[in-house]
Amino acid sequence: MAASSQIPQLGPATALVQLLTEHPELQSAGWSIDSVNATLHGHLHEGGMAALAAYADVLGGAVKSGHEYTFQGQRLRSHRLSVVWRDVLVEVAAALPVAESAVAA
């Protein structure tokens, strides 16, 4: 039995190490691995749509706009890249001000 099937989080952890090692130019993100479905989640806190587009260039796929919401009095829109990369489901997300989201769309 392969180690990744015995330890579901090993595949996403390995993919994260490969992504960071092979693409140090990408904007840093907060990363987590879902313990249930072993999805690698990244959240961009800086860099906006350009940073999310850079991840799409590396990982493939397309960025999709999500819902709008208010946080601390500011209207935000979620944006998400969801793609299988090296046999791992990778999701990278960013929340951008609605005005910036409209320009990026």
N, C-alpha and C positions, 0 to 999 in steps of 0.2 A: 504494500500500500504506500503510495507517495506521501511524503511529508505534508504537502499542501492539503491533502484530503484529511489527514489526521489533525492538522492545525489550520482551520479555515482562514485565519487572519494572516497566515504566512504569505500567501499569494499577493494580497494587497500591500503588505509591508514590503515585499520584494519589489513590486511595481513602483512603489513610492521611492525607494532607494534608487532604482534605475532612473526614474524621472528626474529626480534632483541631481543625480550624478551626471546624466547625459545632457541636461538642459539647465545649467546653473543661471542662465540668462532670464529664466521665468521669474515673475514677481513672486515673492514669498507668500505663502498662504498658511492658514491654520488647517491642519490635517487631522482626520480621525478615521477609524475603521469600524464599521458597523459589526458588532459581535454576532448578529443573527444571520445576515446575508453576505457578510464579508465585502461590502461595498466600500471603496475608498472615497471619502468625502473631503473636498477642499473648499475653504471659504476665503475669498479674497477680501482683504480689508482696505487695500490701497490699489491704485493703478487703474481702476474703473474698467470701462468696456475694452480699452486697449489691452489690458492685462488678460482679460477673459478671452479675447480674440487670439492672443498669443498662445494660450493653452489649447484653443481649438486648432490652431495651425500645427501644433506639435502632436496632439492626440487624435486629431480628426474630428469629424462631427460638426454640428452647428449649434450656436448659442440660441436658446429659446427664451423669450420673455415670459415672465410669469405674472403674478397678481400684484396689484398696487396695495399699499398699506401705509399707515401713518406710524412713525416712530419718533418720539420726542418732538412732536409738532412738525415733522418734515414728511412729505409724501415721497415714498420710495417704491421702486418696482424691482422685483426679484428677476434675476437672469441666471440661467443654468445651462451648463454643458454636461451632457450625459452620454458617455461613450464607453464601449468595451475596448480596452487597450491592454495588450499582452494577456488576454484571457481574464481580465479583471474589470468589473464595472467601476468606472471612475466618474464621479460627479464633482464638478467645480462650479461654485455659485458666487454671485456677487449681488449686493443690493445697492442700487444706484438711485440718486435723486431722479424723480420723474422727468424733470427738464433735461437732464443728461441722457436719460434713457431714450427720450423722443429724438434727440439729435443722433444717437447711435443707431436707431432703428432704420 
